[in-house]
């Protein structure tokens, strides 16, 4: 089977799994407020949501083995698209016109990117010096964006997206190096890059939660868009990835990216912009959006997930 098709299919299943996990977490949390950790550990529904998140992460990692970063990372926006009908069905309501419009725009933009970003399975990986260099420059950029005293908001969301995008690029290096090459799982390259993956994935998660303290819509859109942007820069500059179609392909890719971005922003703003409490650190971003009731514009703390969430490996 064509490597690009495999990557797209895996990304699609990953997005659906993440969206289903978000909806499951939201419904579990809606059964009552103040759910303790011990009660959650005894809940089969909670373990199903954990399994869905873990499965989605594995599917995403597998997609990175078969597809270039410029293709796989933008497809992460499908999580928002899949969450729309799932959330509406579970809530017993119809999908709104705004949600349909955002979904259509996102899918149209991603289709354009699919045409231009398709390519063979990746076989080039970051060397240890390259990985350390990327990590160092990204850490400096994140430090500048999220410096002490900076008010939570779009800067933290941008930093989160960059951290998650770099984590995905590094994950691809680990996956390809450990499966397609003679490198063993205990090689210096795999170990060093895997440690960097863990650091940036966790950093992206914590930064996103900080960003959401001032509201969800705009920060969620920025995180979703900054992630593939960072990954694409690494893929195009260091991994030899290329857009198809020459100058026309580049123009089509930019147009598709703009349309997809418009769709993501539309979806992220389909729920009212309501500030979140500063102590909420572990909610799934999509589930948090679902926890906002559009008809009342009222934030319902009991509807947020009350358990730690493995989250996106790339925080997408």
C-alpha positions as CSV (number, residue, x, y, z in Angstrom):
1,X,0.0,0.0,0.0
2,X,1.2,3.5,-0.8
3,X,3.1,5.0,2.2
4,X,1.1,8.3,2.0
5,X,-2.2,6.5,2.1
6,X,-1.1,4.5,5.1
7,X,-0.1,7.7,6.9
8,X,-3.4,9.4,6.1
9,X,-5.4,6.4,7.3
10,X,-3.4,6.1,10.5
11,X,-3.8,9.9,11.1
12,X,-7.5,9.6,10.6
13,X,-7.9,6.8,13.1
14,X,-5.7,8.6,15.5
15,X,-7.8,11.8,15.3
16,X,-11.1,9.8,15.8
17,X,-9.6,8.0,18.8
18,X,-8.5,11.3,20.4
19,X,-11.9,12.9,19.7
20,X,-13.7,9.8,21.2
21,X,-11.5,9.9,24.2
22,X,-12.2,13.6,24.7
23,X,-16.0,13.0,24.5
24,X,-15.8,10.0,26.8
25,X,-13.8,12.1,29.4
26,X,-16.4,14.9,29.1
27,X,-19.3,12.6,29.7
28,X,-17.6,10.8,32.6
29,X,-16.9,14.1,34.3
30,X,-20.4,15.3,33.7
31,X,-21.8,12.6,36.0
32,X,-20.8,14.5,39.0
33,X,-18.4,17.1,40.3
34,X,-15.5,16.5,42.7
35,X,-14.7,13.0,41.3
36,X,-11.8,11.7,43.3
37,X,-8.9,9.9,41.8
38,X,-9.7,6.6,43.6
39,X,-13.2,6.6,42.2
40,X,-11.9,7.3,38.7
41,X,-9.4,4.4,39.0
42,X,-12.3,2.1,39.7
43,X,-14.3,3.4,36.7
44,X,-14.2,1.2,33.6
45,X,-15.2,4.3,31.5
46,X,-12.1,6.2,32.7
47,X,-9.9,3.3,31.7
48,X,-11.5,3.2,28.3
49,X,-10.7,6.9,27.8
50,X,-7.1,6.2,28.8
51,X,-6.9,3.3,26.4
52,X,-8.3,5.5,23.6
53,X,-5.7,8.2,24.3
54,X,-2.9,5.7,24.4
55,X,-4.1,4.0,21.2
56,X,-4.4,7.4,19.5
57,X,-0.8,8.3,20.5
58,X,0.5,5.0,19.1
59,X,-1.4,5.5,15.8
60,X,0.1,9.0,15.5
61,X,3.6,7.6,16.1
62,X,2.9,4.9,13.4
63,X,1.7,7.6,11.0
64,X,5.0,9.5,11.5
65,X,6.8,6.4,10.3
66,X,5.0,6.3,7.0
67,X,4.4,10.0,6.2
68,X,6.4,13.2,6.2
69,X,5.9,15.7,8.9
70,X,4.4,18.2,6.5
71,X,1.6,15.8,5.9
72,X,1.0,14.1,9.2
73,X,1.1,17.1,11.5
74,X,-1.6,19.2,9.8
75,X,-3.9,16.2,9.9
76,X,-4.0,16.5,13.6
77,X,-6.7,19.2,13.1
78,X,-9.0,16.3,12.2
79,X,-9.4,15.7,16.0
80,X,-11.4,18.9,16.2
81,X,-13.4,17.9,13.1
82,X,-14.2,14.4,14.5
83,X,-15.1,15.8,17.9
84,X,-17.9,18.0,16.4
85,X,-20.4,15.2,15.4
86,X,-19.3,12.9,18.2
87,X,-19.9,15.6,20.8
88,X,-23.2,16.7,19.3
89,X,-24.5,13.1,19.1
90,X,-23.6,12.4,22.8
91,X,-25.1,15.6,23.9
92,X,-28.3,14.9,21.9
93,X,-28.1,18.0,19.8
94,X,-27.6,18.9,16.1
95,X,-24.4,20.1,14.7
96,X,-24.6,23.9,14.4
97,X,-24.2,25.8,11.1
98,X,-21.0,27.4,12.4
99,X,-19.6,23.9,13.2
100,X,-20.5,22.6,9.8
101,X,-18.8,25.6,8.2
102,X,-15.7,25.2,10.3
103,X,-15.6,21.5,9.4
104,X,-16.0,22.1,5.7
105,X,-13.2,24.8,5.7
106,X,-10.8,22.6,7.6
107,X,-11.4,19.5,5.4
108,X,-11.0,21.6,2.2
109,X,-7.7,23.1,3.4
110,X,-6.4,19.7,4.5
111,X,-7.3,18.2,1.1
112,X,-5.1,20.9,-0.6
113,X,-2.3,20.1,1.8
114,X,-2.7,16.4,1.2
115,X,-2.1,16.9,-2.6
116,X,1.1,18.9,-2.1
117,X,2.6,17.3,1.0
118,X,2.3,13.7,0.0
119,X,5.6,11.9,-0.3
120,X,7.5,8.7,0.3
121,X,7.9,7.1,3.8
122,X,10.6,9.1,5.7
123,X,14.1,7.6,5.8
124,X,16.1,10.6,6.9
125,X,16.4,11.3,10.6
126,X,17.9,14.0,12.8
127,X,21.4,13.3,14.0
128,X,22.1,13.8,17.7
129,X,23.8,17.2,17.1
130,X,20.8,18.3,14.9
131,X,18.3,17.1,17.5
132,X,20.1,18.8,20.3
133,X,20.4,22.0,18.2
134,X,16.7,22.0,17.4
135,X,15.9,21.4,21.1
136,X,18.2,24.2,22.2
137,X,16.8,26.7,19.8
138,X,13.2,25.7,20.5
139,X,13.9,26.0,24.3
140,X,15.2,29.5,23.9
141,X,12.2,30.5,21.8
142,X,9.8,28.9,24.3
143,X,11.6,30.7,27.1
144,X,11.2,34.0,25.3
145,X,7.5,33.4,24.6
146,X,6.6,32.1,28.1
147,X,9.0,34.1,30.2
148,X,8.1,34.8,33.9
149,X,5.5,37.4,34.4
150,X,4.0,36.9,31.0
151,X,0.2,36.9,31.1
152,X,-1.2,33.4,30.1
153,X,-2.6,33.6,26.6
154,X,-1.5,33.4,23.0
155,X,2.2,33.5,23.7
156,X,2.0,30.4,25.9
157,X,-0.3,28.7,23.2
158,X,2.3,29.5,20.5
159,X,5.1,28.0,22.8
160,X,3.0,24.9,23.4
161,X,2.4,24.4,19.7
162,X,6.1,24.8,18.9
163,X,7.0,22.3,21.7
164,X,4.5,19.7,20.5
165,X,5.6,20.1,16.9
166,X,9.2,19.6,17.8
167,X,8.2,16.6,19.9
168,X,6.6,15.0,16.9
169,X,9.7,15.7,14.7
170,X,11.9,14.0,17.3
171,X,9.4,11.2,17.7
172,X,9.7,10.5,13.9
173,X,13.5,10.3,14.3
174,X,13.1,7.7,17.2
175,X,10.6,5.7,15.2
176,X,12.5,5.5,12.0
177,X,15.9,5.0,13.6
178,X,14.6,2.2,15.8
179,X,12.7,0.3,13.1
180,X,14.3,1.0,9.7
181,X,18.0,1.1,10.6
182,X,20.6,-1.0,12.4
183,X,20.3,1.3,15.4
184,X,19.2,-0.7,18.5
185,X,16.6,0.7,20.9
186,X,19.5,1.3,23.3
187,X,21.6,3.3,20.9
188,X,22.8,6.8,22.0
189,X,20.7,8.4,19.2
190,X,17.5,6.7,20.2
191,X,18.0,7.3,23.9
192,X,18.9,11.0,23.7
193,X,16.2,11.8,21.2
194,X,13.6,9.9,23.2
195,X,14.5,11.9,26.3
196,X,14.0,15.1,24.4
197,X,10.6,13.8,23.1
198,X,9.4,13.3,26.7
199,X,10.6,16.8,27.8
200,X,9.0,18.6,24.9
201,X,5.8,16.6,25.0
202,X,5.3,17.3,28.7
203,X,6.4,21.0,28.2
204,X,3.8,21.4,25.4
205,X,1.1,20.0,27.6
206,X,1.9,22.2,30.6
207,X,2.2,25.3,28.4
208,X,-1.2,24.6,26.8
209,X,-2.9,24.3,30.1
210,X,-1.4,27.7,31.1
211,X,-2.6,29.2,27.9
212,X,-6.2,28.0,28.5
213,X,-6.4,29.9,31.8
214,X,-7.6,33.0,29.9
215,X,-10.1,31.2,27.6
216,X,-10.1,28.4,25.1
217,X,-11.1,29.5,21.6
218,X,-8.1,31.5,20.4
219,X,-5.4,29.6,22.4
220,X,-6.7,26.3,21.2
221,X,-6.6,27.5,17.6
222,X,-3.0,28.8,18.0
223,X,-1.8,25.5,19.5
224,X,-3.4,23.5,16.7
225,X,-1.8,25.8,14.0
226,X,1.6,26.3,15.6
227,X,2.2,22.6,16.0
228,X,2.3,21.7,12.2
229,X,4.1,24.9,11.5
230,X,7.1,24.0,13.7
231,X,7.1,20.4,12.4
232,X,7.0,21.6,8.8
233,X,10.0,23.9,9.3
234,X,12.0,21.0,10.6
235,X,10.9,18.6,7.9
236,X,11.6,21.1,5.0
237,X,14.9,22.4,6.4
238,X,16.5,19.3,7.9
239,X,14.8,16.2,6.7
240,X,14.8,16.9,3.0
241,X,11.0,16.9,2.7
242,X,9.6,18.8,-0.3
243,X,6.2,20.0,-1.4
244,X,4.9,18.5,-4.7
245,X,4.2,20.6,-7.8
246,X,6.9,23.3,-7.7
247,X,5.8,26.9,-7.3
248,X,2.2,26.0,-8.0
249,X,2.4,23.3,-5.3
250,X,3.8,25.8,-2.8
251,X,1.0,28.3,-3.6
252,X,-1.6,25.5,-3.3
253,X,-0.1,24.4,0.1
254,X,-0.2,28.0,1.4
255,X,-3.8,28.4,0.3
256,X,-4.8,25.1,1.8
257,X,-3.0,26.0,5.1
258,X,-4.9,29.3,5.2
259,X,-8.3,27.7,4.6
260,X,-7.6,25.0,7.2
261,X,-6.5,27.7,9.7
262,X,-9.7,29.5,9.0
263,X,-11.7,26.3,9.7
264,X,-9.8,25.6,12.9
265,X,-10.4,29.1,14.2
266,X,-14.1,28.7,13.3
267,X,-14.4,25.4,15.2
268,X,-12.5,26.6,18.2
269,X,-14.8,29.6,18.5
270,X,-18.0,27.6,18.0
271,X,-18.2,27.6,21.8
272,X,-18.2,31.0,23.7
273,X,-14.9,32.3,25.0
274,X,-15.1,31.8,28.8
275,X,-12.2,32.1,31.2
276,X,-11.1,28.8,32.9
277,X,-10.1,28.5,36.6
278,X,-6.3,28.7,37.0
279,X,-6.1,25.4,38.9
280,X,-7.5,23.3,36.0
281,X,-4.3,21.7,34.6
282,X,-5.3,18.2,33.3
283,X,-8.3,18.7,31.1
284,X,-8.3,17.5,27.5
285,X,-8.6,20.6,25.3
286,X,-11.3,19.2,23.1
287,X,-13.2,17.9,26.1
288,X,-12.9,21.3,27.7
289,X,-14.5,22.9,24.6
290,X,-17.3,20.4,24.9
291,X,-17.8,21.3,28.5
292,X,-18.9,24.8,27.5
293,X,-22.6,25.0,27.1
294,X,-23.3,27.3,24.1
295,X,-27.0,27.7,24.9
296,X,-26.2,29.3,28.3
297,X,-22.6,30.5,27.8
298,X,-21.9,29.2,31.3
299,X,-18.8,27.4,32.3
300,X,-19.6,24.1,34.0
301,X,-16.6,22.9,36.2
302,X,-18.3,19.5,36.7
303,X,-18.2,18.9,32.9
304,X,-14.4,19.0,32.8
305,X,-12.3,15.8,32.9
306,X,-11.2,15.1,36.5
307,X,-8.4,12.7,35.7
308,X,-4.9,13.0,34.4
309,X,-4.8,12.7,30.6
310,X,-2.0,11.1,28.7
311,X,-2.9,13.6,26.0
312,X,-1.4,13.9,22.5
313,X,2.1,12.8,22.3
314,X,2.4,16.0,20.3
315,X,-0.3,17.8,22.3
316,X,-1.5,18.7,18.8
